[in-house]
């Protein structure tokens, strides 16, 4: 059984504190449907997706990837991981190098093309907001 981690995030202007728990529940159900074993969850509360800086949950998750602690990252959507084109591409590249798949409740397994598309959309929504 593949090992999965869950990552959830909300930003102060868009969601409330309960949002992290809601995202975790969605991701846990998604992992169960895929037959994955969740080994750990990471989250950032009241943190913008505009930057990777200051997001301890994301930093800890990336460190766990370096230690080969999981095979799949589950998130509600790529915009929970990042709303910055370059950051999302960077995260995807590092995870792919470590053979870690990104799989989202809203989108399924995420490939390079989707990273580009969702990265542009996420950044545009952030800049318009």
Helices and strands as residue ranges (DSSP letters): E 3-9, H 19-34, E 37-44, H 56-66, E 72-75, H 78-81, H 85-97, E 101-104, E 108-109, H 112-128
